[in-house]
Each structure stands twice: as C-alpha cells, then as structure tokens.
Amino acid sequence: MTDNPESNHISNDQIDPDHSKPLDVHTWSDHPEINRLVDELWFQVVEPALGGKSNNKGKSDPKRQLKVLLLDLYVAWLDDPTLCIGVNRNNNAYQVNSRYNALHISRKIVDVVDVLADTGYLDYRHGSHDRTNNGIFSRTSRIRPSLKLQDKFAELSVSPFDIDHNHEQETVILTDYETDEEGNYTKSNGKKKRQFIEYNDTNFTNDIRRDLEAYNQLLAETYIDITTLEEPFVVRTKKDGTTQRIKIDQSKKFVRRIFSRADWNCNGRFYGGFWQQVGSEYRKDIYINDNPTVEVDYKGLHAAILSAEKGTVYSGDRYDLGSVVCPRLDQKQQRKAVKLLVLAAINAKDRKSAFGAFRKAQPKGSIEKTLKNDELSLLLDTFLQKHPYLEDGICSDQGIRLMNVDSHITNYIINKFVRLNKPILSVHDSYIVETRDVEILRSCMKEASLHVVGVDLAAEQEIPSYQDIMATRHQDYDTYLHLFKSVLMEKGQQKAEGYYLRYKQYQEYKNVYAK
C-alpha cells in the first residue's frame, strides 16, 4: 500500500495507450470504505444517469459492475497512477454466464464507464479498430481515474491485502485461437487472438481444480518476494524492444492451468505467478516466508522425455557436438545455440519455422541472429547424427504434447508439497523451494518423472542448497567458507530496505487479521 496516497495524484495529461492493462473482472472487496464509495457514486452519479436503461438487479447488476470497476481502478492507481485500463466496448467481450466470468460482468459495465467519464470521474481515450494491418494498431478504449476520482481514492485507507484479486476465478482454462468465418486466425496488435472455450466438467477437470484450490490456498498464506527490490516491480525489455513492468506483490500468486488447442492433451502448464515473468537474474533472489530459496530444474526435459519414449536414456551433455561445426561460433556459443535450436525444432512443424523461431529469440546484434538456414541445418543434422532416436520428435509439432507431459510431472510435485504444507513455485520444468526443502524436492522430482514417464530424469541446480553448503563444513572448511560467504551471506546482505518494509507491512496486516 502507498504510504501517502496524495503522492499518487497526477494531472489528466494525455493517456499513453501502450501503458495499460486489461480490465480485471475478478477484483472484489467488501471493505466498509469501498462499500461507502460505491454507494456514494452509485446513488449520486451512476443510477440517476442510467435511469431505467440498466437498472436490473440480476446476475449483471450494474452496481456490482461499478464496484468491480472502481476496485480495479483503485488497485492500478495505488500501483502506478499513470497506468490506464483497457475496456472492451464489444458486446461479444462480455459473456455473462461464462465460467470465466465469475462476477457476471456484462456490456453494462461500458454504460457505467460512460457515465463516470461524462461526469468527470475518468480520463478517457477512445479505442480504435485497424482493418488494414491485421489488427496491429487496434486498441480497446483506455480509462484512468481523473483528479476528481483520485481525490476520492486518496481518502481511502484500504490495504491491497483487503482486496481479493481473483474472486471465484476459474483455474482450469481451455483455450484455442479465434478464427473468422473463412477459418483464418483473427489478430489484435498483430497477434492471434486467444479465446476461452466453454466445457462441461469431468472427473479430470474437477480433480485438477481441487488440486489448484489447495495449491492457491497455500500460496495465499505464503509470503513471496524478491529481496533485492527497493520498489515492488521489475522492468523487463521484451523481444520487440518495448519494456514491461512486472508487479511484485502478494496479489500476483494466483495460479491456473491452461490447456491449448481446445484439447486436454495439449499444454496444461501452470501459469500466473509473478516469479514466472521476472527472469532468472531475479528468481535467485526470491525469498519464501523470509527464507532463502534454491531453484532446481530438469535437464533438457523435452528432449529427455522424447529419449525416454524411445527407450533411450542419455546421461552426457546432449548439446555438446564434440567439435565446432559452425565456424562463426565458438564451443560455448555453439552448445547454447544447439540447445535453443533443438528446443525450437521440437516445438516447430517444419525446419523453416524452427529456424525462424530460433532467430527471433536471439538478441539483436548477436551472431546467432544472423545464422543462415544452411548453418542451422548443419547444427541440427550434426545433433541428430549424435542422437538419431530423436529424429521423429524434431520438427513434428511435439512441443505442445510434451508441455502436457511436463504439466503432469509438475502437478505430481506440487501436490506432494501441498500435502507436506511446504510452499513451492514452478517455472514449468523448474521449481523454487526454501533451501531447507531442496532434498525433498529432488526426491519428489525423481518420483514424479518415474511416475509419469517411467524414467528418472536428471535434475540440476546452479546455486548450492543450505544442506550442500553445510555438508562441506567438516569435509573442506575452505570450500565451506567460500560457499557460505558467496551464497548465504550474500543473499542475506542483499535485502533492500523496501523489502524489509513490505515484509513488515505484511506481518502487521496478518497480525491484525488474526485477531
């Protein structure tokens, strides 16, 4: 929570449409101050303006929609007063009875937006529809609290901890890509538009939803933060050169499983936690309940699964070709390139798309980005000569199926930790736990891979665990001192004042709440 809400006041300068987030329709709170603000604006502003236009009290009660809107605006304003919210004015954007719309938000929320904008409570910018450039320049309408509404927000003493950011939100998601009447993919901002698929529940969906409910409850009771951050956000540069601000707080821990291609056998990975977005350079500084952590991952998981399915277990360095076959790369560069190329090829339908995906993922100005198709073919062919049993899995669109396999592995591991009441964070094929729990994790990873794949898949970790460090104490004291100073002491010394403040606020809130 902002210590001085007045500092969040901004003038109604021009809205930056690219500095925005979509409207979150699962934000809720029954805090008395929120209810008073909603009542005030509803009876004095919104209801008189709407008249009989939108005054039903059914599932899509407009007063409830006003509340959702105000809460999302308030949360965004506390985090970043320049941030605006995207509101879709398309009638098809709001399916009242959808399982993905727990609060039954309807098109009526647009009427509420219009009233607040017309009466000076919102800064507003119209959206646009690009019909000539594959939707690259399409934008939803943008809103932001005006100074008039900011004054109302500044009077509130509502903590972010008092707001449920995922109220009754569906955790089992089935998706596909949207198409037009001719079967062509529709696009927005140059990207294929994903759509949520309605489905009937089965034993499978009910089971994994119960698993996710238990896991999210454990995460909700767990404090997770990055100790080196003075302010609770990370700014990352995306592949297109634009920057992305990733918020780090206790509302960004809600996890869902997302299945793709309208098929329960495609994808199914766990998504949602902020730790998945911040990058490895920040993940190493994650603390769980103010305790240091270790990240352990499976070694070349998808290639290892394909190998296991062919009855082959490879224990060496799979991506070391033995000699440099691409003269423009040194040994280290070549190994890294081969690893990324094989991953791209596993996910691709053919070599052309694999090579394109590889180059797209490389940093601007790098040698790897300039590698020609014949150079990449040479690397891939040399790799397959070394591992011929993998040829059927290369450039055959296996990635989406293998993601489903690894999601079952992750589900096994997470469920085990939930039963032990021990927090765990997943980044698809890697897992972050408190250092004291790393041996439990490694044992569980072995169990999970044997259970799902039938093979003990190799795991690795970059930073030694607390147990690893302490084990050297009586074996090699000099090594112990080096590890202790470079890992444990360094982590402890890197705690920013902002982290201490956030953790203190969390503890104080929990203590008050417990009473």
C-alpha positions in Angstrom: 0.0 0.0 0.0 1.2 3.5 -0.8 2.1 5.3 2.5 1.0 8.7 1.1 -1.9 8.3 -1.3 -1.7 12.1 -2.1 1.6 11.4 -3.8 -0.3 9.3 -6.4 -2.1 12.3 -7.7 -1.5 13.0 -11.4 -2.9 15.6 -13.7 -5.2 14.5 -16.6 -2.4 14.6 -19.1 -2.7 12.6 -22.3 -3.2 8.9 -21.7 -0.5 6.6 -23.0 -2.5 3.8 -24.6 0.5 1.5 -24.6 0.9 1.9 -20.8 -2.1 -0.2 -19.8 -3.5 -3.4 -18.6 -6.8 -5.1 -19.4 -9.8 -4.7 -17.0 -9.6 -7.4 -14.3 -13.2 -8.6 -13.8 -12.3 -10.7 -10.8 -11.4 -7.9 -8.4 -13.5 -7.8 -5.2 -13.7 -6.4 -1.7 -16.3 -6.0 1.0 -14.2 -3.4 2.9 -16.6 -0.9 4.5 -14.8 2.1 2.9 -15.1 0.5 -0.5 -18.8 -0.1 0.0 -19.3 3.5 1.1 -17.6 4.9 -2.0 -19.6 2.6 -4.3 -22.8 3.7 -2.6 -21.9 7.3 -2.9 -21.1 7.2 -6.6 -24.0 4.8 -7.4 -26.8 6.8 -5.8 -25.4 10.3 -6.6 -23.9 9.7 -10.1 -24.5 6.4 -11.8 -28.0 5.4 -11.0 -29.6 8.8 -11.9 -27.7 8.8 -15.2 -28.7 5.3 -16.1 -32.3 5.7 -15.2 -34.2 2.7 -16.4 -31.5 1.8 -19.0 -29.6 -0.7 -16.9 -31.3 -1.0 -13.5 -32.0 -4.7 -13.2 -30.7 -6.5 -10.1 -29.9 -9.8 -11.7 -26.6 -11.5 -12.3 -25.3 -8.5 -14.1 -26.3 -5.9 -11.5 -24.7 -2.6 -12.7 -24.0 -1.6 -9.1 -21.8 -4.7 -8.8 -20.1 -3.8 -12.0 -19.4 -0.2 -10.7 -17.8 -1.8 -7.7 -15.5 -4.1 -9.8 -14.6 -1.1 -12.0 -13.7 1.2 -9.1 -11.7 -1.6 -7.3 -9.6 -2.3 -10.4 -9.0 1.5 -10.9 -8.0 1.9 -7.3 -5.6 -1.1 -7.4 -4.0 0.3 -10.6 -3.8 3.8 -9.2 -2.0 2.6 -6.0 0.5 0.7 -8.1 1.1 3.2 -10.8 -1.0 6.4 -11.2 -0.1 6.7 -14.9 -1.3 3.2 -15.7 -4.6 3.1 -17.6 -7.0 0.2 -18.0 -8.3 -1.2 -21.3 -12.0 -1.6 -21.6 -13.5 -3.5 -24.5 -16.7 -2.0 -25.8 -17.6 -5.0 -28.0 -20.8 -6.7 -26.9 -19.2 -10.1 -27.5 -16.4 -9.4 -24.9 -18.8 -10.0 -22.0 -20.4 -13.4 -21.7 -22.5 -13.2 -18.5 -22.9 -16.9 -18.0 -19.3 -17.9 -18.9 -17.3 -19.9 -16.3 -14.6 -17.4 -17.0 -16.7 -14.5 -15.8 -17.4 -15.4 -12.1 -18.9 -12.0 -11.3 -21.2 -11.9 -14.3 -19.8 -8.7 -15.8 -21.8 -7.7 -18.8 -21.8 -5.0 -21.5 -23.5 -2.8 -18.9 -20.1 -2.0 -17.5 -19.5 0.1 -20.6 -22.6 2.2 -19.6 -21.0 2.7 -16.2 -17.7 3.7 -17.8 -19.5 6.3 -20.0 -21.4 7.8 -17.0 -18.2 8.2 -15.0 -16.3 9.7 -17.9 -19.2 12.1 -18.7 -19.3 13.3 -15.1 -15.6 13.9 -14.9 -14.5 10.9 -12.8 -12.5 9.2 -15.5 -9.9 10.3 -18.1 -11.0 8.5 -21.3 -9.4 7.7 -24.7 -11.4 6.1 -27.4 -10.2 2.8 -28.8 -9.5 2.1 -32.5 -10.1 -0.7 -34.9 -7.4 -1.4 -37.5 -9.0 -3.0 -40.6 -6.0 -2.8 -42.9 -2.9 -4.1 -40.9 -4.0 -7.4 -39.4 -5.2 -5.6 -36.3 -1.7 -4.4 -35.4 -3.0 -0.9 -34.4 -6.3 -2.0 -32.9 -6.8 -0.7 -29.3 -9.5 -1.0 -26.8 -10.7 2.1 -25.1 -8.5 3.4 -22.2 -9.6 4.8 -18.9 -7.8 6.2 -15.8 -9.1 7.9 -12.6 -9.3 11.6 -13.1 -8.2 14.1 -10.4 -11.8 14.1 -9.2 -11.7 10.3 -8.6 -8.2 10.4 -7.3 -9.4 12.7 -4.5 -11.9 10.0 -3.5 -9.2 7.3 -3.7 -6.8 9.4 -1.5 -9.4 9.4 1.3 -9.4 5.5 1.5 -7.3 3.6 3.9 -7.9 0.2 2.2 -4.9 -2.0 2.0 -4.2 -4.1 -1.1 -4.4 -7.1 1.3 -8.1 -6.2 1.8 -8.8 -6.8 -1.9 -9.4 -10.2 -3.4 -7.9 -10.1 -6.9 -9.1 -13.5 -8.0 -12.6 -13.7 -6.7 -14.1 -17.1 -7.7 -11.9 -17.0 -10.8 -11.8 -20.2 -12.9 -8.5 -22.1 -12.5 -8.9 -24.7 -15.3 -8.7 -22.9 -18.6 -9.3 -24.4 -22.0 -8.2 -22.2 -24.9 -7.9 -22.0 -28.7 -7.2 -19.3 -31.2 -10.1 -17.3 -32.7 -10.8 -17.6 -36.4 -13.1 -15.7 -38.8 -15.8 -17.2 -41.0 -13.2 -18.4 -43.5 -11.1 -20.1 -40.9 -8.3 -17.5 -40.8 -6.9 -16.6 -37.5 -8.1 -13.2 -36.2 -5.5 -10.9 -34.8 -5.2 -8.0 -32.4 -2.0 -5.9 -32.0 -0.5 -8.2 -34.7 -1.0 -11.4 -32.6 -3.5 -14.2 -32.9 -6.4 -13.7 -30.5 -6.8 -16.4 -27.9 -10.4 -17.4 -27.0 -11.6 -19.2 -23.9 -13.5 -22.4 -24.6 -16.6 -23.4 -22.5 -16.6 -27.0 -21.4 -18.5 -29.5 -19.3 -16.8 -30.6 -16.2 -15.5 -34.2 -15.9 -13.7 -36.1 -13.1 -10.4 -34.9 -14.6 -11.3 -31.2 -14.5 -12.9 -31.4 -11.1 -9.8 -33.2 -9.7 -7.3 -30.7 -11.0 -9.5 -27.8 -9.9 -9.4 -29.2 -6.3 -5.7 -29.6 -6.6 -5.3 -26.0 -7.7 -7.7 -24.7 -5.0 -5.4 -26.3 -2.3 -2.3 -25.0 -4.0 -3.6 -21.5 -4.3 -4.7 -21.5 -0.7 -1.1 -22.5 0.3 0.3 -19.7 -1.9 -2.2 -17.2 -0.4 -0.8 -18.0 3.1 2.8 -17.7 1.9 4.9 -14.5 1.7 6.9 -14.4 -1.6 9.1 -11.5 -2.6 12.4 -10.5 -4.2 14.8 -9.3 -1.6 16.9 -7.0 -3.8 14.0 -4.9 -5.0 13.6 -1.4 -3.4 10.4 -0.9 -5.2 8.0 -3.9 -5.8 8.3 -4.2 -9.5 10.7 -5.4 -12.2 11.1 -3.7 -15.6 12.0 -6.1 -18.4 12.7 -5.4 -22.0 10.6 -7.6 -24.3 11.8 -9.1 -27.6 10.2 -6.2 -29.6 12.3 -3.7 -27.7 9.4 -2.3 -25.5 9.5 -2.5 -21.8 7.2 -4.4 -19.4 6.6 -3.5 -15.8 6.0 -6.6 -13.7 4.4 -6.0 -10.4 5.7 -8.0 -7.4 3.2 -8.3 -4.6 1.1 -10.8 -2.8 -1.8 -10.5 -5.2 0.3 -12.0 -8.0 0.5 -15.5 -6.7 -2.7 -17.0 -8.2 -2.0 -20.0 -10.4 -4.1 -21.6 -13.2 -3.6 -24.4 -15.6 -4.1 -23.5 -19.2 -4.8 -26.1 -21.9 -4.5 -25.3 -25.6 -6.0 -26.1 -29.0 -9.3 -27.0 -27.3 -7.6 -30.3 -26.3 -7.0 -31.5 -22.7 -3.9 -33.3 -24.1 -2.2 -30.1 -25.2 -0.3 -27.9 -22.8 -1.9 -27.8 -19.3 1.1 -26.0 -17.7 0.8 -23.9 -14.6 0.6 -20.1 -15.2 0.1 -16.9 -13.2 2.8 -16.4 -10.6 5.0 -13.3 -10.9 8.1 -15.5 -10.5 7.5 -16.9 -14.0 7.9 -13.4 -15.6 10.9 -11.9 -13.8 13.8 -13.8 -15.3 16.5 -16.0 -13.7 18.5 -13.0 -12.6 15.7 -12.0 -10.2 14.5 -15.5 -9.3 17.7 -16.3 -7.5 16.8 -13.5 -5.0 13.3 -14.8 -4.2 12.6 -15.4 -0.6 9.7 -17.6 0.7 8.5 -16.6 4.1 11.7 -14.6 4.5 13.8 -17.7 3.9 16.4 -18.1 1.0 15.5 -20.4 -1.9 17.0 -22.7 -4.4 15.8 -23.4 -7.9 16.2 -27.0 -9.3 15.2 -27.9 -12.9 15.1 -30.9 -15.1 18.0 -31.1 -17.5 16.8 -30.7 -21.2 13.4 -32.0 -20.2 11.6 -32.3 -23.5 14.5 -33.9 -25.3 14.9 -36.3 -22.3 11.2 -37.2 -22.4 11.4 -37.9 -26.2 14.5 -40.1 -25.4 12.7 -42.0 -22.7 9.8 -42.7 -25.0 12.3 -44.2 -27.5 13.7 -46.3 -24.7 17.0 -44.4 -24.6 18.5 -42.7 -21.5 21.4 -40.3 -22.3 23.5 -39.2 -19.3 26.1 -37.0 -21.0 25.9 -33.4 -22.3 23.3 -33.8 -25.0 24.1 -30.5 -26.7 27.8 -30.8 -26.9 28.6 -31.8 -30.6 32.2 -32.7 -29.7 33.7 -30.2 -32.2 32.9 -26.8 -33.6 30.9 -27.4 -36.9 29.8 -23.8 -37.3 33.0 -21.6 -37.7 31.2 -18.4 -36.7 30.6 -19.8 -33.2 33.0 -20.8 -30.5 32.4 -24.0 -28.5 30.3 -22.3 -25.8 28.3 -20.3 -28.3 27.7 -23.4 -30.4 26.4 -25.5 -27.4 24.0 -22.8 -26.4 22.8 -22.4 -30.0 22.2 -26.1 -30.4 20.2 -26.3 -27.2 17.9 -23.4 -28.2 17.7 -24.7 -31.8 16.6 -28.2 -30.7 14.0 -26.7 -28.4 12.7 -24.6 -31.3 12.7 -27.7 -33.5 10.7 -29.8 -31.0 8.0 -27.1 -31.0 8.0 -26.4 -34.7 6.1 -28.1 -37.6 9.0 -27.9 -40.0 12.6 -26.7 -40.3 11.7 -23.3 -41.8 9.5 -22.3 -38.9 12.1 -23.8 -36.4 14.9 -21.7 -37.9 12.7 -18.6 -37.9 11.7 -19.1 -34.3 15.4 -19.6 -33.3 16.5 -16.3 -34.9 13.5 -14.4 -33.5 14.5 -15.5 -30.0 18.1 -14.2 -30.3 19.2 -10.8 -29.0 19.5 -8.0 -31.5 23.1 -7.7 -32.9 24.1 -11.2 -31.9 25.9 -13.6 -34.2 23.2 -16.2 -33.5 20.6 -13.9 -35.0 22.5 -13.8 -38.3 22.9 -17.6 -38.7 21.7 -18.8 -42.1 19.4 -21.7 -42.7 22.3 -23.8 -44.1 24.3 -23.2 -40.9 21.4 -24.0 -38.7 20.7 -27.2 -40.8 24.3 -28.2 -40.3 24.0 -27.8 -36.5 20.7 -29.7 -36.4 21.9 -32.5 -38.7 25.0 -33.0 -36.6 22.9 -33.1 -33.4 20.7 -35.8 -35.0 23.7 -37.8 -36.1 24.6 -38.0 -32.4 21.0 -38.6 -31.3 19.2 -40.4 -34.2 16.5 -41.7 -31.8 15.2 -38.1 -31.6 14.7 -37.5 -35.3 10.9 -38.4 -35.2 10.4 -35.8 -32.5 12.1 -33.0 -34.4 10.1 -30.5 -36.5 6.9 -32.6 -35.9 5.0 -30.2 -33.6 5.7 -32.2 -30.5 6.2 -29.3 -28.1 2.5 -28.8 -27.2 2.2 -32.5 -26.3 5.4 -32.5 -24.3 4.2 -29.5 -22.4 1.2 -31.6 -21.3 3.5 -34.4 -20.2 5.6 -32.0 -18.1 2.5 -30.4 -16.6 1.6 -33.8 -15.2 5.0 -34.1 -13.7 4.7 -30.6 -12.2 1.2 -31.5 -10.8 2.6 -34.5 -9.1 5.4 -32.5 -7.4 3.1 -29.6 -6.4 0.5 -31.9 -4.9 3.2 -33.6 -2.8 4.4 -30.3 -1.5 0.9 -29.2 -0.7 0.3 -32.3 1.3 3.5 -31.5 3.3 2.3 -27.9 3.7 5.5 -26.7 2.1 5.5 -23.8 -0.4 6.8 -24.4 -3.9 6.9 -22.2 -7.0 7.0 -23.7 -10.5 8.5 -22.3 -13.7 7.3 -25.1 -16.0 10.2 -27.5 -15.7 12.0 -25.9 -12.8 11.0 -25.5 -9.1 11.8 -23.0 -6.4 11.7 -24.1 -2.8 13.2 -23.0 0.5 16.8 -24.2 0.7 16.0 -26.5 3.6 13.5 -28.3 1.4 15.7 -29.0 -1.6 16.4 -32.6 -0.8 12.7 -33.2 -0.5 12.3 -31.6 -3.9 14.9 -33.6 -5.7 13.5 -36.8 -4.3 10.0 -35.7 -5.4 11.2 -34.8 -8.9 12.6 -38.4 -9.2 9.3 -39.9 -8.0 7.3 -37.7 -10.4 9.4 -38.5 -13.5 9.3 -42.2 -12.7 5.5 -42.0 -12.2 4.7 -40.0 -15.4 7.5 -41.0 -17.8 8.9 -44.2 -16.3 12.4 -42.9 -16.2 14.4 -41.0 -13.5 15.1 -37.8 -15.4 18.2 -35.8 -14.5 17.9 -32.6 -12.5 20.3 -29.8 -11.9 20.7 -26.6 -9.8 23.1 -23.7 -10.2 23.2 -22.5 -6.6 24.1 -25.0 -3.9 21.5 -25.6 -1.2 21.9 -24.9 2.5 22.4 -28.7 3.0 25.1 -28.8 0.3 26.9 -25.9 1.9 26.8 -27.3 5.4 27.9 -30.8 4.2 31.2 -29.3 3.2 31.8 -27.8 6.7 33.6 -30.9 8.1 35.0 -32.1 4.7 36.5 -29.0 3.2 36.4 -26.0 5.5 37.9 -23.5 3.0 35.2 -24.5 0.5 32.6 -24.2 3.1 33.7 -20.7 4.0 33.7 -19.7 0.3 30.2 -21.1 -0.3 28.8 -19.6 2.9 30.1 -16.2 2.1 29.3 -16.2 -1.6 25.8 -17.7 -1.3 24.1 -17.5 2.1 25.8 -14.3 3.5 25.5 -12.6 0.1 21.8 -13.3 -0.1 21.2 -12.0 3.4 23.2 -8.9 2.8 21.3 -8.1 -0.4 18.0 -7.4 1.3 16.8 -3.9 0.3 15.1 -1.6 2.7 12.0 -1.7 0.5 11.8 -5.5 1.0 12.0 -5.1 4.8 9.2 -2.5 4.7 7.0 -4.7 2.5 7.5 -7.8 4.7 6.8 -5.7 7.9 3.6 -4.4 6.4 2.5 -7.9 5.5 3.3 -9.2 9.0 1.4 -6.3 10.6 -1.6 -6.9 8.4 -1.6 -10.7 9.2 -1.3 -10.0 12.9 -4.3 -7.6 12.8 -6.3 -10.0 10.7 -5.5 -12.9 13.0 -7.1 -11.0 15.9 
